[in-house]
Amino acid sequence: MNILQFCYKPPYPAVDGGTIGMYSVAQGFTNLGHNVKVLTFYSDKKPFEKDLLPQKYIDTYSPEGVYVNLKPNVFDALLYVFIARSYVVERFVSPQMRTKLIDILQKENYDIVQIESINLVSYIPLIRQYSNAKISFHCPNVEHLIWQRIYKNEKNIFKRWYLHNTAINMKYYEQSHINDFDIVFPVTDIDAKYFKDMGCKKPCKGVPIGFEVMEDLPEVALEENSLFHIGSMNWFPNEQGIKWFLNDVWQEIIKTTPEVKLYLAGRYMPSYFTDNTWQNVNVVGEVADSTSFMCSKQIMVVPLLSGSGIRIKILEAMSLSKTVVATSIAAEGIMYENGVNILIADTPEEFAQAIKKLVGDKDYCKQIGENACKLIKQKYDTNVIASYMIGEYEKLLEQ
């Protein structure tokens, strides 16, 4: 089967949740013997440097990229609110991408064009015109829910107004275009239900992100009583969640377990984090090897207040046998059992209680992490998930 994977940002290197999700599914397809070509947008924050890509990746996926300027423009952002169109989507409308996409579709016959973001829906008519391929939506989240949850947690009146209108416009866009695809693969059954409730009439089934559990982990020393969060801070829910954690949660944790230390890792750390000094908090910033970093720490905290889809970094940490404490929103869509393979905490008091229990009972902490790894092996195997998707694609092509 020939598959064109159409991405909103480069899937490689797989350094954050979105890229891990895109790279994982392509890897699963090629593991099963199918052909995958990658076409992607790239930006200043998400560059596409082909000369720096591994030769194996180039040989396997023949990646091509088109630059898009994603720097926010205040005037355009406000304009699109007033004309009831999605500024987030409109930024991906590119004549250069149209030309590149037409060229690719004319050179090769594809069975499936797998679109990795609702922001790329405007290219569907072009794909229909130049190809007989079925079009799949591999959906990382329900986009309007992210904006909706951000809006509800925003206190600034002007920002609330803007975010509220952005959420409304995005919901209308998703509702209007969800049936433009031939099949929809959200990453959770929860998101699949949202789309069905929004009127999706096409096959729509939640399919998780696949992981290959590492047998040989990096040999790094484990720091006792260490907490960590890792995530790019240019994704607003991460920044919002960590601000809440530092301002409302951290003092509660320090009261009960003053020996713990928190490490914040990830790109684009705002000055609000780097310029402030909280007790026992270390702002690490971007790390060279996220796996080694996670293996060196004991407990992952994921205090998200907004977002949709599935938090892939949680699954990655689980695959490394890390114990995770997360909010209900952060863990949404994961097939977890609270108190068995993860701990759920939605208030400062619940976070403090969870950390105190884990720090005070090392065996319990270790058992949660081991159970988390078992969950990944049983439910999130890359090849099993890719095989299921291929089976659905085969049914689609037979129609």
C-alpha positions in Angstrom: 0.0 0.0 0.0 1.3 3.5 -0.9 0.6 6.1 1.8 1.2 9.8 1.7 1.5 11.2 5.2 0.6 14.9 5.1 1.9 16.7 8.3 1.5 20.1 9.9 5.0 19.9 11.3 8.1 17.6 10.7 7.6 14.2 12.3 11.3 13.8 12.8 13.0 14.2 15.1 10.2 12.9 17.3 10.8 15.2 20.2 7.3 16.1 21.4 3.9 14.5 21.6 2.7 15.5 18.1 5.9 14.3 16.4 6.0 11.1 18.3 2.4 10.3 17.2 3.1 11.0 13.5 6.5 9.2 13.5 5.1 6.2 15.4 2.3 5.4 13.0 4.6 5.8 9.9 7.1 3.5 11.5 4.3 0.9 12.1 3.3 1.0 8.5 6.8 0.5 7.2 7.4 -2.2 9.7 4.5 -4.0 8.1 6.0 -3.6 4.6 4.0 -0.6 3.3 5.4 2.4 1.6 5.1 5.8 3.3 6.1 9.2 1.9 6.2 12.3 4.2 5.1 15.7 3.1 5.3 18.3 5.8 5.0 22.0 6.6 7.9 23.5 8.6 8.4 26.8 10.4 11.1 28.7 12.2 10.2 26.9 15.4 9.8 23.5 13.7 12.6 23.5 11.1 13.0 20.9 8.3 16.7 20.4 7.8 17.0 17.6 5.3 20.8 17.6 5.4 20.6 16.7 9.1 18.2 13.9 8.8 19.5 10.3 9.1 20.0 8.7 5.7 17.8 5.8 6.8 14.9 8.2 7.4 15.4 9.8 4.0 15.6 6.4 2.2 12.4 5.2 4.0 10.1 8.2 3.9 11.5 10.4 1.0 10.4 13.5 3.1 9.7 16.8 1.5 8.9 20.1 3.2 7.3 23.5 2.5 8.0 26.5 4.8 5.2 28.4 6.4 5.4 31.5 8.5 3.5 30.8 11.8 4.6 33.9 13.7 1.4 35.3 15.1 0.1 38.6 13.6 -2.2 40.4 15.9 -4.1 42.3 13.2 -4.8 39.1 11.2 -5.7 37.2 14.4 -8.4 39.8 15.3 -9.6 40.1 11.7 -10.4 36.4 11.5 -12.3 36.6 14.7 -14.5 39.3 13.3 -15.1 37.5 10.0 -15.8 34.2 11.9 -12.9 32.2 10.3 -10.2 30.2 11.9 -6.9 32.1 12.0 -5.1 28.9 13.1 -6.3 27.2 9.9 -5.8 30.1 7.6 -2.1 30.3 8.4 -1.6 26.9 6.7 -3.1 28.0 3.3 0.0 28.1 1.1 0.4 28.4 -2.7 3.8 26.7 -2.4 2.2 23.7 -0.7 -0.5 23.5 -3.3 2.2 23.3 -6.0 4.3 20.8 -4.1 1.2 18.6 -3.4 0.1 18.6 -7.0 3.6 17.6 -8.1 3.7 14.7 -5.6 0.3 13.4 -6.5 1.0 13.5 -10.2 4.3 11.6 -9.9 2.9 8.7 -7.8 -0.4 6.9 -7.3 -1.3 6.8 -3.6 -3.9 4.5 -2.0 -4.2 6.6 1.1 -3.5 10.3 1.9 -3.3 10.5 5.7 -3.8 14.0 7.0 -2.4 14.7 10.4 -4.2 17.9 11.4 -7.6 19.6 10.9 -5.5 22.6 9.9 -4.8 20.9 6.5 -8.4 20.3 5.5 -8.3 23.1 2.8 -6.1 20.8 0.7 -8.7 18.0 0.4 -10.3 19.4 -2.8 -6.9 19.4 -4.4 -6.2 15.8 -3.3 -9.6 14.8 -4.8 -8.8 16.5 -8.0 -5.3 15.0 -8.6 -5.7 11.6 -6.9 -8.0 8.7 -6.4 -6.6 8.1 -3.0 -8.9 7.7 0.0 -8.3 10.4 2.6 -7.8 9.6 6.2 -7.8 12.0 9.2 -5.3 10.8 11.8 -6.5 13.2 14.5 -4.3 14.3 17.4 -7.1 16.0 19.3 -10.4 17.8 19.0 -9.0 21.2 18.4 -11.8 23.4 19.6 -11.9 21.6 23.0 -8.3 22.8 23.6 -9.3 26.4 22.9 -12.5 26.0 25.0 -10.6 24.7 28.0 -7.9 27.4 27.7 -10.6 30.1 27.5 -12.4 28.7 30.7 -9.1 29.0 32.7 -8.1 32.4 31.4 -8.7 35.4 33.7 -7.8 38.3 31.4 -11.1 39.6 30.0 -9.7 40.5 26.5 -7.9 37.1 26.2 -11.0 35.3 27.3 -13.0 37.1 24.6 -10.5 36.2 22.0 -10.1 32.6 23.1 -13.8 32.1 23.3 -14.3 33.3 19.8 -11.4 31.2 18.5 -13.0 28.1 20.1 -16.4 28.9 18.5 -14.8 29.4 15.0 -12.7 26.2 15.4 -15.8 24.2 16.4 -17.7 25.4 13.4 -14.7 24.5 11.2 -14.4 21.0 12.6 -18.2 20.4 12.3 -18.2 21.7 8.8 -15.4 19.6 7.5 -15.3 16.3 9.5 -17.2 14.5 6.8 -14.8 15.7 4.1 -12.6 12.7 5.0 -13.2 9.1 4.1 -12.2 7.8 7.6 -11.3 9.4 10.9 -8.9 8.0 13.5 -8.9 10.1 16.6 -6.3 9.0 19.2 -9.0 8.2 21.9 -12.5 6.8 22.0 -13.5 10.0 23.9 -12.5 12.1 20.9 -14.3 9.7 18.5 -17.5 10.3 20.5 -17.0 14.0 20.2 -16.8 13.8 16.4 -19.8 11.5 16.2 -21.8 13.8 18.4 -20.7 16.7 16.1 -22.2 14.8 13.1 -19.4 12.6 11.8 -21.0 10.0 9.5 -17.8 8.5 8.2 -16.0 5.5 10.0 -14.6 7.0 13.2 -12.7 4.9 15.7 -10.3 5.9 18.5 -6.8 4.5 17.8 -4.1 5.1 20.4 -0.5 6.1 19.6 1.9 3.2 19.4 5.1 2.7 21.4 7.9 0.3 21.2 9.1 -0.4 24.7 12.8 -0.1 25.0 14.6 -3.2 26.2 17.9 -1.5 26.8 17.4 1.7 28.8 20.1 4.4 29.2 22.4 3.7 32.1 21.9 6.8 34.2 21.7 7.2 38.0 18.2 7.6 39.4 17.8 10.7 41.6 15.7 9.9 44.7 12.8 12.1 45.6 12.9 13.8 42.2 9.8 15.1 40.3 9.9 16.1 36.6 7.8 17.6 33.9 8.9 17.6 30.2 7.1 19.4 27.4 7.4 22.2 25.0 6.2 25.5 26.5 5.1 27.0 23.2 2.1 24.7 23.6 -0.2 26.9 25.8 -1.8 24.1 27.9 1.7 23.1 29.1 2.6 26.7 30.1 -0.8 27.2 31.7 -0.6 23.9 33.7 2.9 24.5 35.0 2.0 28.1 36.1 -0.8 26.6 38.1 1.4 23.9 39.5 4.1 26.4 40.6 1.7 29.0 42.0 -1.0 26.8 43.6 0.4 23.3 44.0 4.1 23.4 44.7 3.9 24.9 48.2 1.4 22.2 49.2 3.9 19.6 48.1 6.8 21.2 49.9 4.8 21.4 53.1 4.3 17.6 53.2 7.5 16.5 51.5 10.2 19.2 51.7 12.9 16.8 50.5 11.6 16.6 46.9 13.0 18.5 44.0 11.2 19.5 40.7 12.9 19.6 37.3 11.2 21.4 34.4 12.5 20.3 31.0 11.4 21.4 27.5 11.9 23.9 24.8 10.8 27.6 24.8 10.8 28.1 28.6 9.2 31.6 29.2 11.0 34.1 31.4 8.2 33.7 34.0 9.8 30.3 34.8 13.5 31.0 34.2 13.5 34.4 36.1 11.7 33.2 39.2 13.1 31.2 42.1 10.8 28.6 43.7 12.1 26.4 46.5 13.7 23.2 45.1 12.6 24.0 41.5 15.2 23.6 38.7 14.3 24.9 35.2 16.4 22.7 32.9 15.0 23.8 29.6 15.6 21.7 26.5 17.5 18.5 27.1 19.7 16.7 24.6 18.2 13.2 25.3 14.7 13.2 26.7 14.8 9.4 27.4 18.0 9.7 29.6 16.5 12.7 31.4 13.3 10.8 32.2 15.2 7.7 33.3 17.2 9.8 35.7 14.1 11.1 37.6 11.6 9.3 39.8 8.1 10.7 39.3 6.5 12.6 36.4 3.9 15.3 37.1 1.5 16.4 34.4 -0.7 19.2 35.7 -2.7 20.1 32.6 -5.9 22.1 32.9 -6.7 22.1 29.2 -6.0 20.1 26.1 -7.6 17.3 24.1 -6.5 14.1 22.5 -3.9 12.1 24.4 -0.7 13.2 26.2 1.9 11.2 24.4 4.6 12.2 26.9 2.7 10.4 29.6 2.7 7.2 27.5 6.4 7.6 26.8 7.1 8.0 30.5 5.0 4.9 31.2 6.9 2.9 28.6 10.0 3.7 30.6 8.4 2.4 33.9 8.0 5.9 35.3 5.4 6.7 37.9 3.1 9.4 36.7 0.9 11.8 38.7 -1.5 13.7 36.4 -4.8 15.6 36.3 -7.9 14.0 34.9 -7.6 16.2 31.8 -3.9 15.2 31.3 -4.7 11.5 31.5 -7.9 11.7 29.4 -8.1 9.0 26.8 -5.4 6.8 28.3 -6.6 3.3 29.3 -5.4 3.7 32.9 -6.5 2.5 36.3 -6.1 5.1 39.0 -3.9 3.8 41.8 -2.7 0.9 39.7 -0.6 2.3 36.8 -1.0 6.1 37.4 -2.2 8.5 40.1 -4.8 11.1 39.3 -4.7 14.4 41.2 -6.9 17.4 40.3 -6.3 19.7 43.3 -3.2 21.0 45.1 -4.1 18.8 48.1 -4.5 15.7 45.9 -1.1 16.3 44.3 0.6 16.8 47.7 -1.0 13.6 49.0 0.0 11.6 46.0 3.6 12.8 46.1 3.9 12.1 49.9 2.6 8.6 49.4 5.0 7.8 46.5 8.1 9.3 48.2 7.3 7.6 51.5 6.7 4.2 49.9 9.3 3.4 47.4 8.0 -0.1 46.7 4.5 1.3 45.9 6.1 3.9 43.6 8.1 1.3 41.8 5.0 -0.9 41.4 3.0 1.9 39.8 5.8 2.4 37.2 6.1 -1.3 36.4 2.3 -1.6 36.0 2.4 1.4 33.6 5.0 -0.3 31.4 2.9 -3.4 31.3 -0.1 -1.3 30.1 2.0 0.1 27.2 3.1 -3.4 26.2 -0.5 -4.7 26.2 -2.4 -1.8 24.7 -0.1 0.4 22.8 2.1 -1.8 20.6 3.1 0.1 17.4 2.8 -2.8 15.0 -0.6 -3.9 16.4 -2.1 -0.4 16.1 -0.6 0.1 12.5 -2.0 -3.3 11.5 -5.5 -2.3 12.7 -5.4 0.9 10.7 -4.2 -0.9 7.6 -7.1 -3.3 8.0 -9.5 -0.4 8.0 -7.8 1.1 5.0 -8.1 -2.2 3.1 -11.9 -2.2 3.8 -12.1 1.3 2.6 -10.3 0.6 -0.7 -12.6 -2.4 -1.4 -15.7 -0.2 -1.3 
